[in-house]
């Protein structure tokens, strides 16, 4: 019972946000390395896709788990957003420091960037789930990302992800108690490095095809 009460509390919700956020960052890491096969060749990426499709049960379990994590992150995030609108200051609020001030724009736009990322995910998933069955995934990837409007939408989605992460990563560390003058400089640096890494890694894919660099893909 105490665990349920803890999860219902403000601090409990923040731990759910932090934990689900960490799991989503770990998923992004695996997704980055999987998508990296695109830069090698279409054959390499098709091999990666075929390897995933050869494990349907594992993919299904992973997909359901990811869906639950995303829903928890979105729902709790919206609940905290509305709660913060009702009270100007939470008793669990962390004292504002230079890191938080630096990320003030990202902090203020968290619910909006988060909802845009959710829209991006829906478009991304539908684009591949309902794609033509007679076209290899590697060819479908090239066809989608070569389109100007589709590519620009993806770039906007990755920009929103980077903005969201720039505050979310800091907030996650604060919730887990990583807050010490000795580490604040490193934390401040990571709030730039982590989002920038994912922005370059993911945004590079549509740019790879839109600029013609992937012509021989």
C-alpha positions in Angstrom: 0.0 0.0 0.0 2.8 2.4 0.8 4.3 1.9 -2.6 0.9 2.9 -4.2 0.7 5.9 -2.0 4.3 6.8 -2.9 3.5 6.6 -6.7 0.5 8.9 -6.1 2.6 11.5 -4.4 4.4 14.3 -6.4 7.8 12.9 -5.7 6.6 9.5 -6.7 5.4 10.9 -10.0 8.8 12.5 -10.5 10.5 9.2 -10.0 8.2 7.6 -12.6 9.1 10.4 -15.0 12.8 10.0 -14.3 12.8 6.2 -14.6 10.7 6.1 -17.7 12.9 8.9 -19.2 16.0 6.9 -18.5 14.6 3.9 -20.2 13.6 5.9 -23.2 17.1 7.3 -23.4 18.5 3.8 -23.3 16.1 2.9 -26.1 17.3 5.9 -28.2 20.9 4.6 -27.7 20.0 1.1 -29.2 18.0 2.8 -31.9 20.9 5.0 -32.9 23.3 2.1 -33.3 20.7 0.1 -35.3 20.0 3.0 -37.6 23.8 3.5 -38.0 23.6 0.6 -40.5 22.0 3.0 -42.9 25.4 4.7 -43.4 27.1 1.4 -44.2 24.8 0.3 -47.0 21.2 -0.7 -47.8 22.2 -4.3 -47.6 23.6 -3.8 -44.0 20.4 -2.0 -42.9 18.2 -4.6 -44.6 20.1 -7.3 -42.7 19.5 -5.5 -39.4 15.8 -5.2 -40.2 15.5 -8.8 -41.2 17.3 -9.9 -38.0 14.6 -8.0 -36.0 11.7 -9.5 -38.0 13.1 -13.0 -37.4 12.4 -12.5 -33.7 8.7 -11.5 -33.7 7.9 -12.5 -30.1 10.9 -10.6 -28.8 9.9 -7.5 -30.9 6.3 -7.8 -29.7 7.3 -7.9 -26.1 9.8 -5.0 -26.6 7.2 -3.0 -28.4 4.5 -3.4 -25.7 7.0 -2.6 -23.0 8.1 0.5 -24.9 4.4 1.6 -25.4 3.8 1.2 -21.6 6.9 3.3 -20.8 5.9 6.0 -23.3 2.3 6.2 -22.0 3.5 6.4 -18.4 5.9 9.2 -19.3 3.3 11.1 -21.3 0.5 10.7 -18.8 2.5 11.5 -15.7 4.1 14.4 -17.4 0.8 15.9 -18.3 -0.4 15.4 -14.7 2.6 17.1 -13.3 2.2 19.9 -15.8 -1.3 20.7 -14.7 -0.4 20.4 -11.0 2.5 22.9 -11.5 0.0 25.3 -13.1 -2.2 25.1 -10.0 0.6 25.8 -7.5 3.3 28.3 -8.1 5.8 26.4 -6.0 6.0 22.8 -5.1 7.5 21.8 -1.7 9.6 19.3 -3.7 11.0 22.0 -6.1 14.7 22.1 -6.4 16.5 25.4 -5.9 17.1 27.2 -9.2 20.7 27.1 -10.2 22.7 28.1 -13.3 21.9 24.8 -15.0 18.2 25.2 -14.7 18.4 28.9 -15.8 20.4 27.8 -18.8 17.6 25.4 -19.7 14.7 27.7 -18.9 13.3 27.7 -22.5 13.5 23.9 -22.7 11.9 23.7 -19.2 9.0 26.0 -20.1 8.3 24.1 -23.4 8.6 20.6 -22.0 4.9 19.6 -22.4 4.7 21.1 -25.9 7.9 19.6 -27.2 6.8 16.3 -25.6 3.4 16.4 -27.4 5.2 17.2 -30.7 7.5 14.2 -30.2 4.4 12.1 -29.6 3.0 13.2 -32.9 6.3 12.5 -34.5 6.3 9.0 -33.1 2.8 8.3 -34.4 3.8 9.5 -37.9 7.1 7.5 -37.7 5.4 4.3 -36.6 2.6 4.5 -39.1 5.0 5.3 -41.9 6.8 2.0 -41.4 4.0 -0.1 -40.0 1.6 0.6 -42.9 4.3 0.8 -45.6 4.1 -1.2 -48.8 4.7 -4.9 -48.0 6.3 -5.6 -51.4 9.0 -3.0 -50.9 12.1 -3.8 -48.8 12.5 -1.8 -45.6 15.8 -0.4 -46.8 14.2 0.9 -50.0 11.2 2.3 -48.1 13.6 4.2 -45.8 15.3 5.9 -48.7 12.0 6.7 -50.4 10.5 8.3 -47.2 13.6 10.4 -46.2 14.3 11.6 -49.8 11.0 13.5 -49.7 11.4 17.1 -48.8 8.4 17.6 -46.5 8.7 14.3 -44.8 12.4 15.0 -44.2 11.8 18.4 -42.9 9.1 17.0 -40.5 11.7 14.5 -39.2 14.3 17.2 -38.7 11.7 19.2 -36.7 10.9 16.1 -34.7 14.6 15.5 -33.8 15.0 19.2 -33.0 12.1 18.9 -30.5 13.7 15.8 -29.1 17.0 17.6 -28.5 15.1 20.5 -26.8 13.1 18.1 -24.7 16.3 16.2 -23.7 18.2 19.3 -22.8 16.0 19.9 -19.8 14.7 16.3 -19.3 18.2 14.9 -18.8 19.0 17.5 -16.2 15.7 16.9 -14.4 16.2 13.2 -14.4 19.6 13.5 -12.7 18.2 15.9 -10.1 15.4 13.5 -9.3 17.9 10.7 -8.8 19.9 12.9 -6.5 22.8 13.7 -8.8 23.1 17.3 -7.5 26.4 18.5 -6.1 28.6 21.6 -6.7 31.4 19.2 -7.7 29.3 17.7 -10.5 27.2 20.7 -11.6 29.7 21.7 -14.3 29.6 18.2 -15.7 25.8 18.1 -15.6 25.6 21.4 -17.4 27.9 20.1 -20.1 25.9 16.9 -20.5 22.7 18.8 -21.0 24.3 20.0 -24.2 26.3 16.9 -25.2 23.5 14.3 -24.8 20.8 16.1 -26.9 23.4 17.2 -29.5 24.5 13.6 -29.9 21.0 12.3 -30.6 20.3 15.4 -32.8 23.3 14.7 -35.0 22.8 10.9 -35.0 19.1 11.0 -36.0 18.9 14.2 -38.1 21.8 13.0 -40.1 19.7 10.3 -41.7 17.1 12.5 -43.5 20.0 14.9 -44.4 21.9 11.9 -45.8 19.2 11.3 -48.3 17.9 14.9 -48.9 21.3 16.2 -49.8 22.1 13.4 -52.2 24.9 11.8 -50.1 22.8 8.6 -50.0 22.4 8.4 -53.7 24.3 5.2 -53.9 22.7 3.7 -50.8 
